[in-house]
Amino acid sequence: MKVERAETVALQALGWLAGQDELFPVFLGATGATAEQVAAAAGQPAFLAAVLDFLLQDDAWIVGFCDGAGLEYTVPMQARAALPGGALPHWT
């Protein structure tokens, strides 16, 4: 996957997270950021990688996002691999 496409997927994921009333505060707590800081960081590839890292923690979140966005369930992981740090080994 090309970086531009990966960033688009991550932005879609961020939009989906922001629309999840119960999950978005969890995301904010995990990042330590405010909603304003998230909006300001949304264009940074490393932050977008963190968005996908968060999403990839739970299969239900992946399914919800992908179903809502009309994406295959493998797309978030493919996008994560194309963003900073994605080439690192995944040991879990």
C-alpha positions, 0 to 999 in steps of 0.5 A: 500500500502506498503511503498516501493511501495509508494516510487516507485510511488512517484519517478515515479511522480517526473520523470513525473513532471520533464518532464513537461516543464510548471509544473516542474518550478511551483513545484520548486517554490512551494518547494523552491528547485533547480533541484539539491536539488530535485535530492538530496532529491529524496530518502527521504520519506518525500520529496516523500510525498511532491511530491505527495502532490503537484501532488494531488492538481490538478485532471488534473495532477493526470490524466496526471501522471496516464495515462502516468504511466499506473496507476489507478487514486487512486494510488497517494492518496494510495501512499501518505497515506503510506508515512510520514504524510499520516495517518493524517486527510485530511480536504479538 
